[in-house]
Amino acid sequence: MGRTFLNGLLTTGAMLSFMLMAPGAMAQDNQAGTGKNWTTPAGTLNGQRYSSLDQITNQNAGKLQVAWTFSTGVLRGHEGAPLVVGDVMYVHTPFPNIVYALDLNHEGKILWKYQPTQDPNVIPVMCCDTVNRGVAYGDGKIFLHQADTTLVALDAKTGKVAWSVKTDDPSKGATGTDAPLFVKDKVYVGVSGGEFGVRGWFAAYDANDGHQVWRGWSMGPDKDMLIVPGKTTVLGKPVAANSSLESWKGDQWKIGGGDTWGWKSYDPRTNLIFYGSGNPSTWNPTQRPGDNKYSMTIWARDADTGEVKWMYQMTPHDQWDYDGVNEMILTDQEIDGKPRHLLVHFDRNGFAYTLDRDSGELLVADKYDPAVNWATKIDMDRNSKDYGRPEVVPKYSTQHNGEDVNTTGICPAALGTKDEQPAAFSPQTGLFYVPTNHVCMDYEPFRVAYTAGQPYVGATLSMYPPKGSTNMGNFIAWDARTGKIVWSDPEQFSVWSGALATAGNVVFYGTLEGYLKAVDAKTGKELYSFKTPSGIIGNVITYEHAGKQYVAVLSGVGGWAGIGLAAGLTDPHAGLGAVGGYAALNQYTSLGGTLTVFALPQS
């Protein structure tokens, strides 16, 4: 038994360099809404994926039409989203990580193209397709974290390399798939490679010259993690010295995973940056006794120094691959009539967490898919020794059932009730709009030995819809103040596209079959649907150009859910069970790599 890893298709081509118009003086969009541009991966630093644009409304969205399209030339999973800065759109691709600058004044004319030369040996160590989640803009530069862990800064006007730095070692399984985040004078990135025993880290680099400012590891000694014992807190209590080391057997932490390939958010009021760490290595829990701190954790770090202010581990001693890397959405709302600065996180484990982002206090934790069964609830009793921990059901515990035992009917599957596809928040409705997976699994752990650069998984999986269900996804509206689903729209396959909420009371998302959909923010009623050339695992954005609002999304099936199509895999257990679980997807879409831009017709 073992994991089938995903070989990619290396495409090559000559690098083109053209001059482009200056984007103009562009202050970085902050927390209030994207305005005319989309300059960060989530539109704003708070991760809300909300736009104040309102030309497209719930009254006229049904009239949307395709305005223009662009082919990326790459046929793998297109995650992430374009950026729009002034009159220029920046579009990225999966490996080989091409970046295009497109002139919005001339029907998407290519102004410049950056195509890095990377060792194709990085492809086999990319876990779940050859994806890249996007670029960041700041300081007149475009920042890209390449598959080979090269962080590169490109001149936004010309595409020429301003600087580049290596962040890790692909020969040991480390890869770069995350979208960087630019804040003030720094660029923040993490690392992928938990399925190869890569020890996770999160780092800040100087945007001017690329030197590393700080790096905080996910596990190990306090000095490596930038934890201050007695000052750093977990659920309001100061952590003891070397609390991470105490939760691992021997030196297992050195290959402990906890990687950081998800989304980042920033609060300028407190100067804190928020992100999550992923699964511990190996997937066989018997081989790593203890809580495995601090995998599966929400982190709040000082953006300037990296010092950890607070942490919260959602799934201690993970037994199901419930990565904790999903987005951290920052909002200001009332809880029980009291104004709060909130952080809301929809975890892979099927629970949605609402915390006070200043203190790390846990306020709400509830299932956002009723099918979730691996735990009954999160202990919310502040006087309990298990406060904040999940109450695990032994029947679905792969640790309890043991090695070489196939535990069946676990919900959700390893790809979670939601994977990396980011949710959106509307301050108009006070609701979160969440693309979800409605999928369960069988999970059989087995003993595996660690070899640097080789898969370090130790589990075989099968995936399928929950018993009695035919749909594998839902698009839901969630109230994070009460922990309740407000409405839910079922989808045949998982919703693997990031959502977008707008001031026009319209919410957009894409489907694995390739549909771009617009729904009413208050009711979930479908307003518009258009089938793009390939399945959508990209994130929807909106921008204004020449006085007109546009909506854009990348289509190109792939990622974990679409890996069977993307990599031509047929064994149902390949892709850690995703190939069999999503086998019917090839009846609805095929490979592609297209940007599709929508707008209302001329009046």
C-alpha positions in Angstrom: 0.0 0.0 0.0 1.1 3.5 -0.5 0.4 6.9 -2.0 0.4 7.6 -5.7 2.1 10.9 -6.3 1.4 13.3 -9.0 3.7 13.7 -12.0 3.3 16.9 -13.9 3.8 18.2 -17.4 6.7 20.5 -17.9 6.0 23.1 -20.5 8.8 25.3 -21.8 9.0 28.5 -23.9 11.1 31.5 -24.4 10.7 34.3 -21.9 9.2 37.4 -23.4 9.8 40.9 -22.0 7.8 43.9 -23.1 7.5 47.3 -21.6 4.3 48.1 -19.8 2.6 51.3 -18.7 3.2 52.2 -15.1 0.5 51.0 -12.8 0.5 54.5 -11.3 0.8 55.4 -7.7 -1.1 52.5 -6.0 -1.5 52.6 -2.3 -2.1 49.1 -1.0 -5.7 48.3 -0.5 -6.5 47.9 3.2 -9.4 46.6 5.1 -12.5 48.4 3.9 -13.1 46.8 0.5 -11.2 46.4 -2.7 -12.5 49.4 -4.6 -11.4 49.5 -8.3 -8.4 47.2 -7.9 -7.6 43.7 -6.6 -4.1 44.0 -5.3 -3.8 41.2 -2.8 -4.7 37.5 -3.1 -7.9 38.0 -1.0 -8.6 41.5 -2.3 -7.9 43.0 1.1 -5.5 42.3 3.9 -8.3 41.1 6.2 -9.1 38.1 4.0 -12.8 39.0 3.5 -12.9 38.6 -0.3 -15.5 41.4 -0.3 -15.7 44.2 -2.9 -17.5 47.6 -2.5 -18.3 47.6 -6.2 -22.0 47.5 -6.8 -22.7 48.0 -10.6 -23.5 44.3 -10.7 -26.5 43.7 -8.4 -28.9 40.9 -7.5 -31.3 42.7 -9.9 -29.1 42.7 -13.0 -26.6 39.8 -12.5 -28.7 37.6 -14.7 -27.6 39.8 -17.7 -23.9 39.1 -17.3 -22.0 38.2 -20.4 -18.4 37.1 -21.3 -16.4 40.2 -22.0 -13.1 38.6 -23.0 -11.0 35.5 -22.4 -7.3 34.6 -22.2 -5.6 31.2 -22.5 -2.7 30.6 -20.1 -1.2 27.8 -22.2 -0.9 25.4 -19.2 -3.2 22.4 -18.7 -3.1 21.7 -14.9 -5.0 22.9 -11.9 -5.4 26.7 -11.8 -5.8 27.7 -8.2 -5.6 31.3 -7.0 -6.7 34.4 -8.8 -5.4 37.3 -10.9 -4.4 40.7 -9.5 -5.5 44.0 -11.0 -3.4 47.1 -10.4 -4.4 50.2 -12.3 -4.7 49.3 -16.0 -2.8 46.0 -15.7 -3.9 42.5 -14.8 -1.4 39.9 -13.6 -2.2 36.3 -14.3 -0.2 33.3 -12.9 -0.2 29.6 -13.9 0.5 26.2 -12.3 4.0 24.8 -12.9 6.1 26.1 -14.6 4.7 29.2 -12.9 4.4 31.6 -15.8 3.3 35.2 -14.9 1.6 37.4 -17.6 1.0 41.1 -17.4 -2.1 42.0 -19.5 -3.0 45.5 -20.7 -6.7 46.1 -19.8 -6.8 49.1 -22.2 -6.1 46.9 -25.2 -8.2 43.7 -24.8 -5.7 41.9 -22.6 -2.7 42.4 -24.8 0.4 40.7 -23.3 2.7 43.4 -22.0 5.3 41.0 -20.6 5.7 37.3 -19.7 7.9 35.8 -17.0 8.6 32.1 -17.4 11.2 30.7 -14.9 13.5 27.8 -15.6 12.9 25.2 -12.9 14.2 21.7 -12.4 11.4 19.3 -13.5 12.3 17.0 -10.6 10.3 19.3 -8.4 7.1 18.0 -10.0 7.0 14.5 -8.4 7.3 16.1 -4.9 4.3 18.4 -5.4 1.6 16.7 -3.3 -1.7 17.5 -4.9 -1.2 18.7 -8.4 1.3 21.3 -9.7 -0.8 24.2 -8.4 0.2 27.7 -7.4 -2.1 30.0 -5.5 -1.1 33.3 -6.9 1.1 36.4 -6.8 1.2 39.4 -4.6 1.8 43.1 -5.4 3.6 45.8 -3.5 6.5 48.2 -3.7 6.2 48.3 -7.5 6.9 44.5 -7.6 5.1 41.3 -8.3 6.0 38.5 -5.8 5.9 34.9 -6.8 6.7 31.8 -4.7 7.8 29.2 -7.4 7.4 25.5 -7.1 11.1 25.0 -6.5 10.8 27.3 -3.4 12.4 30.3 -5.2 10.7 33.6 -4.0 11.1 36.0 -6.8 10.3 39.7 -7.1 9.5 41.0 -10.6 9.4 44.6 -11.7 5.7 45.3 -12.2 6.5 47.5 -15.2 8.8 45.2 -17.1 8.7 41.7 -15.6 12.4 41.7 -15.0 13.7 40.0 -11.9 14.5 42.5 -9.2 15.7 39.8 -6.8 15.2 36.1 -6.0 15.9 33.9 -3.0 15.7 30.2 -2.2 13.4 29.5 0.8 13.8 25.7 1.1 15.1 22.5 -0.5 12.9 20.6 -3.0 15.3 17.6 -2.9 13.9 17.0 0.6 10.3 17.4 -0.5 9.8 21.1 0.1 7.8 23.1 -2.5 6.3 26.5 -3.0 2.6 26.6 -3.8 1.3 29.4 -1.6 0.4 33.0 -2.6 2.8 35.5 -0.9 1.3 38.4 1.1 2.9 41.9 1.0 2.5 44.1 4.1 4.4 47.5 4.5 7.9 46.5 3.5 7.8 42.8 3.9 6.7 39.7 1.9 5.4 36.7 3.8 5.5 33.1 2.6 5.2 29.5 3.9 6.1 26.1 2.6 4.4 22.9 1.3 5.7 19.4 1.9 3.9 17.8 4.9 3.6 14.5 2.9 7.4 14.4 2.7 8.1 15.1 6.4 9.1 18.7 5.7 9.1 20.7 8.9 6.9 23.7 8.5 7.9 27.3 8.8 6.6 30.8 8.1 8.9 33.6 7.1 9.2 37.3 6.3 11.5 38.7 3.6 12.5 42.3 2.9 10.6 43.5 -0.1 13.4 45.7 -1.2 16.3 43.2 -1.5 14.9 39.8 -0.5 16.9 39.1 2.7 15.1 37.0 5.3 13.9 39.2 8.2 12.6 36.4 10.4 11.5 32.7 10.3 9.2 30.9 12.8 9.0 27.2 12.7 5.9 25.2 13.4 7.4 22.8 16.0 10.6 22.5 17.9 12.4 24.6 20.5 10.8 27.9 21.5 13.7 29.8 20.0 13.1 28.3 16.6 9.3 28.9 16.8 9.8 32.5 18.2 7.6 31.6 21.2 8.2 33.6 24.4 7.3 31.2 27.4 5.0 32.9 29.9 4.0 35.6 27.3 2.8 33.6 24.3 -0.7 32.3 25.1 -3.0 29.4 24.1 -6.7 30.0 24.9 -5.6 32.8 27.2 -3.1 30.9 29.3 0.7 31.4 29.0 2.5 28.5 27.4 5.2 26.6 29.3 8.8 26.4 28.0 9.4 24.1 25.1 5.7 23.0 25.0 6.2 21.8 21.5 9.1 19.4 22.3 7.1 17.9 25.1 4.4 16.8 22.7 6.6 14.7 20.3 8.4 11.5 20.8 12.1 12.0 20.6 13.2 13.9 17.5 10.1 13.2 15.5 9.4 16.9 15.4 12.3 17.4 13.1 10.2 15.7 10.3 6.9 16.7 11.8 5.1 18.5 9.0 2.9 21.4 10.1 3.4 23.1 6.8 2.1 26.6 6.0 0.9 26.7 2.4 -2.4 28.4 3.0 -3.7 32.0 3.2 -2.5 34.8 5.4 -4.3 37.8 6.8 -3.1 41.0 8.5 -4.5 43.4 11.1 -2.9 46.8 11.0 -4.5 47.8 14.3 -2.5 45.3 16.2 0.3 44.6 13.6 -0.5 40.9 13.8 -0.3 38.4 10.9 -2.5 35.3 11.0 -2.1 31.9 9.3 -2.6 28.2 9.9 -0.2 25.2 10.1 -1.1 21.9 8.5 -1.0 18.2 9.2 1.7 16.4 11.2 3.9 13.8 9.5 3.3 10.9 9.1 -0.4 10.3 8.4 0.0 7.1 10.6 -0.8 8.6 14.1 0.6 5.5 15.9 4.1 6.6 14.8 3.9 10.0 16.5 2.3 9.8 20.0 1.4 13.1 21.7 -0.4 16.2 20.7 2.2 17.0 17.9 2.3 20.7 18.7 2.1 23.0 16.9 0.7 21.3 13.8 -3.0 22.0 13.0 -2.7 25.4 14.7 -4.0 29.0 14.2 -1.1 31.5 14.7 -1.0 35.2 15.5 2.5 36.6 15.1 3.9 40.1 15.3 4.4 41.1 11.7 7.7 42.9 12.3 9.5 40.4 14.6 7.6 37.1 14.1 7.1 36.7 17.9 4.1 34.6 18.6 1.4 36.4 20.5 -1.1 33.5 20.7 -1.9 30.1 19.2 -4.7 27.6 19.2 -4.4 24.0 18.1 -7.6 22.8 16.6 -6.9 19.1 16.1 -4.3 17.8 18.5 -2.7 14.6 17.4 -4.4 14.7 14.0 -5.5 11.2 12.8 -7.2 12.2 9.5 -5.0 14.8 7.6 -7.2 17.7 8.6 -4.8 20.5 7.6 -5.3 23.7 9.5 -4.1 26.0 6.7 -7.4 27.5 5.5 -7.9 31.2 5.5 -8.3 33.4 8.6 -11.0 36.0 7.9 -10.9 39.1 10.1 -14.2 40.9 10.9 -15.7 43.3 13.5 -19.0 42.0 14.7 -21.0 41.7 17.9 -21.0 38.4 19.9 -23.8 38.3 22.6 -24.3 42.0 22.2 -20.6 42.9 22.7 -18.4 44.3 19.9 -15.5 42.0 19.1 -12.5 42.0 16.8 -13.0 38.5 15.3 -11.1 35.9 13.4 -13.2 33.3 11.7 -11.7 30.1 10.3 -13.4 27.2 8.5 -11.2 24.3 9.2 -10.7 21.1 7.2 -11.9 19.2 10.3 -15.5 20.4 9.7 -15.7 22.9 12.5 -16.0 26.6 12.0 -14.1 28.6 14.7 -14.8 32.1 15.8 -12.1 33.7 18.0 -11.2 37.0 19.5 -8.3 37.9 17.3 -6.7 40.2 19.9 -6.6 37.6 22.7 -7.1 34.2 21.0 -10.2 33.5 23.1 -12.4 30.8 21.5 -16.0 32.1 21.2 -17.8 29.8 18.8 -17.0 26.3 17.4 -19.6 24.4 15.5 -20.0 22.0 12.6 -20.6 23.6 9.3 -21.7 20.4 7.7 -24.1 18.2 9.7 -22.4 15.1 8.3 -19.2 15.6 10.3 -18.9 12.7 12.7 -15.3 12.2 13.8 -16.0 14.4 16.8 -19.2 15.2 18.6 -18.3 18.8 19.5 -15.5 21.1 20.7 -15.3 21.4 24.5 -16.3 25.0 25.3 -16.2 24.7 29.1 -13.5 27.1 30.2 -13.1 25.3 33.4 -12.5 21.9 31.7 -9.0 20.5 31.3 -10.1 19.7 27.7 -11.3 23.2 26.9 -11.0 23.9 23.2 -10.3 20.2 22.3 -12.5 18.1 20.1 -14.5 15.2 21.7 -13.3 12.4 19.4 -15.6 9.5 18.6 -13.6 6.2 19.1 -15.4 4.5 16.2 -13.8 7.0 13.8 -10.4 7.3 15.5 -7.7 5.8 13.3 -5.4 5.9 16.4 -7.9 4.0 18.5 -8.5 1.4 15.7 -4.8 0.9 15.0 -2.4 0.3 12.2 -3.5 -1.8 9.2 -7.1 -1.4 10.2 -9.4 0.2 7.7 -11.6 2.7 9.6 -14.7 3.4 7.5 -17.3 6.1 7.2 -15.2 9.0 8.6 -16.7 12.4 7.8 -15.3 14.6 6.5 -12.7 13.0 4.2 -9.0 14.1 4.4 -9.7 16.9 1.9 -12.0 18.3 4.6 -15.4 20.0 4.8 -13.4 22.8 3.1 -9.9 22.7 1.7 -7.9 25.7 0.7 -10.7 27.3 -1.4 -11.4 30.5 0.5 -14.7 31.7 1.9 -15.9 35.3 1.6 -17.6 37.7 4.1 -20.2 40.5 3.4 -20.4 43.3 6.0 -23.8 44.1 4.4 -25.4 40.8 5.5 -23.0 39.8 8.3 -22.7 36.4 6.7 -19.8 34.2 5.5 -20.1 32.4 2.1 -18.4 29.1 2.2 -17.5 26.6 -0.6 -17.6 23.2 0.9 -16.9 19.5 0.4 -19.6 17.0 1.4 -17.4 13.9 1.4 -16.5 11.0 3.7 -13.7 8.4 3.6 -12.2 5.1 4.7 -8.7 5.5 6.1 -6.2 2.7 6.7 -2.9 3.8 8.4 0.3 1.7 8.0 3.9 2.0 9.2 6.2 3.9 6.9 9.9 4.8 7.2 11.3 8.3 6.6 13.7 9.0 3.7 14.4 12.6 2.8 12.7 13.5 -0.5 10.5 10.4 -0.5 6.7 10.3 0.3 6.2 10.0 4.1 2.4 9.3 4.2 1.5 6.0 5.7 -2.2 5.7 4.8 -4.5 4.5 2.1 -7.8 6.3 1.5 -11.1 5.9 -0.3 -13.6 8.8 -0.7 -17.3 9.0 -1.4 -20.4 11.1 -0.5 -22.0 10.7 3.0 -24.5 7.8 3.2 -27.8 8.8 1.7 -26.3 11.8 -0.2 -25.7 12.1 -3.9 -24.1 15.5 -3.9 -20.4 16.0 -2.9 -20.5 19.7 -2.2 -22.6 22.6 -0.8 -22.2 26.3 -1.1 -23.4 27.7 2.2 -24.1 31.0 4.1 -22.8 30.9 7.6 -23.4 33.1 10.7 -20.2 33.0 12.7 -21.8 34.7 15.6 -24.2 31.9 16.3 -22.5 28.9 14.5 -25.5 28.3 12.2 -26.0 27.6 8.5 -28.4 30.3 7.1 -28.9 28.7 3.7 -27.2 25.9 1.7 -27.1 25.3 -2.1 -26.1 21.7 -3.0 -23.6 21.0 -5.8 -22.9 17.7 -7.5 -19.2 17.9 -6.9 -17.2 19.7 -4.2 -17.1 23.5 -4.5 -13.4 23.9 -5.0 -13.5 27.6 -6.0 -13.0 30.6 -3.8 -16.0 32.8 -3.1 -16.5 36.5 -3.8 -19.0 38.8 -2.0 -20.0 42.2 -3.4 -21.8 45.3 -2.3 -24.4 44.5 -5.0 -25.7 41.7 -2.8 -24.3 39.2 -5.2 -22.0 36.3 -4.2 -19.9 34.5 -6.9 -18.3 31.0 -6.9 -17.2 28.4 -9.4 -17.8 24.7 -9.7 -15.7 21.7 -10.6 -17.8 21.1 -13.8 -16.7 24.7 -14.8 -19.7 26.9 -14.0 -19.3 30.4 -12.8 -22.3 31.1 -10.6 -23.9 34.2 -9.1 -26.3 33.9 -6.2 -28.3 36.3 -4.1 -26.3 37.0 -0.9 -29.5 37.0 1.3 -31.3 33.9 -0.1 -28.8 31.8 -2.1 -31.1 32.0 -5.1 -29.1 31.4 -8.3 -29.0 34.5 -10.5 -26.6 33.6 -13.2 -24.6 30.5 -14.5 -22.1 30.2 -17.3 -20.0 27.1 -18.2 -16.3 28.0 -18.7 -13.9 25.8 -20.8 -12.7 23.7 -17.8 -13.4 23.0 -14.1 -13.0 26.0 -11.8 -10.7 25.6 -8.8 -9.6 29.3 -9.0 -10.9 32.2 -6.9 -13.4 34.7 -8.3 -12.4 38.4 -8.2 -14.0 41.7 -9.3 -12.5 45.0 -10.4 -13.4 48.3 -12.2 -11.8 49.5 -15.4 -12.8 52.5 -17.4 -15.9 53.0 -15.2 -17.2 49.4 -15.7 -17.3 46.5 -13.2 -15.9 43.2 -14.3 -15.8 39.7 -12.7 -12.9 37.3 -13.5 -12.0 33.7 -12.7 -9.4 31.2 -13.8 -10.7 27.8 -15.0 -8.5 24.7 -15.3 -9.5 21.6 -13.5 -7.0 20.0 -11.1 -6.0 20.3 -7.5 -6.6 17.4 -5.1 -10.2 16.9 -6.1 -9.4 17.0 -9.8 -6.1 15.3 -9.8 -7.4 12.3 -11.7 -8.1 14.5 -14.7 -5.1 16.7 -14.2 -2.5 14.0 -14.0 -4.3 11.2 -16.0 -4.6 8.9 -13.0 -7.1 6.0 -13.1 -6.4 3.9 -9.9 -9.3 4.8 -7.6 -7.0 4.9 -4.6 -4.6 7.3 -6.3 -4.5 10.9 -5.2 -5.2 9.5 -1.8 -8.6 8.4 -2.8 -9.6 11.4 -4.8 -9.4 9.7 -8.1 -12.1 7.2 -7.2 -14.2 9.8 -5.4 -14.3 12.1 -8.3 -14.2 9.6 -11.1 -17.4 11.0 -12.7 -15.9 14.4 -13.1 -14.4 13.5 -16.5 -18.0 13.2 -17.9 -18.5 17.0 -17.3 -15.2 18.7 -18.0 -11.6 18.3 -19.3 -8.2 20.0 -19.0 -7.9 23.7 -19.6 -6.2 26.9 -18.6 -8.4 29.9 -19.3 -9.1 33.3 -17.8 -12.8 34.3 -18.3 -13.9 37.9 -17.7 -17.5 38.8 -17.3 -19.4 42.1 -17.4 -22.9 43.6 -17.9 -23.8 44.4 -21.6 -23.5 47.9 -22.8 -26.6 49.9 -21.9 
